[in-house]
Amino acid sequence: MPSAAAEVTDADIRFEPYKDESDMPGIVTLIEKDLSEPYSVFTYRYFINNWPDLCYLTVQGERCVGAIVCKLDMHRCRNTHRGYIAMLAVDKELRGRRIASKLVRLCLDRMKELGADECVLETEVTNKGALGLYRSLGFVKEKRLHKYYLNGNDAFRLKFLFKLPDGFSQGLGCLGAPAEVWPATDALPAATFDPPSRNTRSEEVPADEGNGESSREA
């Protein structure tokens, strides 16, 4: 993966980590320009207050012109440290200058320092710009999520691996071995099957669709 070092050399553009609450209005204003399904302020606070070191801004003068918001926690099903890119946005006037690429690499570098095993995100299947951006950074398609967004569009789950998972060499693929081996079906007592209610959101946070709408720069 290319270095996060300066592809954007403009003297008036700088990349900064999130500092404090004073950065929040600029992030919200920028991201909401691109979202067809706006976030609640509680969604921003969930990510940024819990993982402030996984939020970076691009600043031009005193104006926020780029932002990425991520998290890193334990993926319960497989006992892996999973990063997640929740929001990525760049001002329309500055797209095409690889600002989004550098923001993603800054977060991937920080996730690696924190011991991440993988990083995932979702983006709309029709968002060619975002798909091209993440493909160029080493992400691969993991699955297709049908009708994931409120507008009815499907999403691709994309994944970046910092290290190969346990079981990869045994042919278990990018998912690796499950954290828990379930007993065989015939060993379980008979029971009435009650199917779970359908949930089109795979993450545990509300309205998690920032990559589909805001990750638009290739």
N, C-alpha and C positions, 0 to 999 in steps of 0.2 A: 504494500500500500504506500503511495507517495507520501512524503513528509508533509506535515501541516504547515511547514514554513512558507513564507510569503509567496503566494501566487497573486494576491491582491496587494499591490505596492503603493497605492495611492496614499499620500502623506496624511490626508484628512480622514482616512478610514482606519479604525483600530478595532481590535478584538479584545473584549474584556470579560472576565468572569462576573457573574451576578454579585452585587455588593450588598444591597439591602432593599428595604421596601420602596425606596425612591426609584428603583429600576422597574417596578411592577407596572406602572401606568404605560410606559413606553412599550413594554412587551405585549400587554393586552391590546393596545391600540393597533400595533403592527399585525398581530396574528388575526384579530377580528376582521381586518380588511379582506381576508381571503376565505374565511369560513362561511359556508352556507348553513352550518348548524352550530351557532356560537356556543362557546363554553360558558358555564357559570364561573363566577370569580372563585368559587370554592375549588374548582378543578385546577386553576392556576396555583392556588395556595397549596393544594394537596401535593403537587409535584415540587414546586419551588421551595416551600418551607421545609419539606422533608429531605430534599436532595439539592440544596443550593449550589453545591460544587459541581453539579451536572447541568448547570444552566449557563450559557454564554451568550453575549450580546455582540453585535457589530454596531459600532457607533460612528456616525459622521457628524462632526461638530458636536452638538449636544443632542442629536436626534438618534433614536434607536432605529436602525435600518435593517437589522437582521437579528434573529434570536433562535435559539434551540433550547428545548426543555426536555430533560430526560429523568429517568430513575434507575436504580439498581437495587434489586432485592433477591431473595431466595425464591426460585421457581419450585414450588412445593412438590410437584409430580415427579421431578427428576433430581432434586437436591443439587441444582446448579445455580450459580450466581448469574442472573439474567438481567442485562441492561434492556431498557426500553426507551425508544425515541418517541415521545408523545407529541411534540410540536416542533415544527421547523418552518420559518418564514423569512423571506427576504423582500425588501421593498422592490416593487416592480421596476423602478427606474435603474436599479443596480443589478438586476438579474443578468446572467450570462458572464459574470466576472468571477465565478467560482467561489463566491462568498459562502454559499450553502455547503459546498464541499469542505471548506476549511472548518466551518462550524461543526459538521458531523465528525471530522477527524479529531478536532479538539475533544469532543465528548468520548469518542472511541479510545483515544489515548488515556483520558482520565479513568474511564471504566477499566481499562487494562491495568492501570496502576492500582486500582481498588480490588483487583482479583476477579474480574468478570470472566465467565466462561463463554458467554454469547451475548448478542444484542439483537433484539427483534423490533419490528414495527409493522404497521399496516398502512397500505396505500391503495387508492382506488385502482381497479384494473385498467381504467381509461386514462390514468394520469401518467402519460408517457414520459414527461419530464422527470417526475420523481423516480420512476422505474429506471430510467437511464442514469440518473444521479447515483442511486444506491448500487446499481450494477457496477458502475465504474469504481466504486469504493470497496467492492468485494462481497456485497450481499447477494444471497441467492433466494429464489422463491421456495418457500417451505410448503405452503398450502393455499388453497383458494377458499375464501370465506363468503358464502353465498348470502346476498342481501344484508351485508354487514352494516351498511349505512342507512340512515333514516330515509334517504332519497331512493332507496331500493337497489343501489349499485353494489356490486361485489367488490371484495378487497383481496389483495394478495398479502399474505403474511411473509415478510422477508426476514432473513436471518444472516447475521455475521458471526462467524466462529472465531474466538480468540485461541481456542485449543480444541483438538479433536475430542469428542466425548468418549467415555468408557463404552466399550462394545463396538466402536466404529470399525476396528480391524476384524471383528467377527461378523461384519456385514449388517450391523444394526442401523447404519446410516447416521445422518446428522442428529437424530433424536437420541441415539445411544440407548443404553439399557434403562428400563423404568426403575424408579427408586424402590418400588415394592412389587414383588411377584405375587399375583393373586392366585388363590387356589383354583384347581380345576372346577369347571362348572358342575360336574357330577358329584363333587364332594360337598356342595352346598345344600342345605336343607331347602325343600320346596317352599316357594314363597310367591305371593302375588306380585307381578311386575307392575310398578307404577312409574311410567316414563316421566322424566324431568320436564319442566316447562322449557320451551325454546328460549334461548338467549343468544342473540346475534353478536353480543360483545364478549370477546375472549379475555379482556383484561378486567381487573376488579375496580376500575375507577369510572366515574360517570362520564358519558359522552366522549369516549376516547376515540376521536377520529381526526386528530390534528394532522397526521401524516397524509391523509387522503386529500385534504383541502389546502393545507398550507405548504406542503413540500412540492413546490412547482418549478424549482430551478434545476435545470440539468447541469 
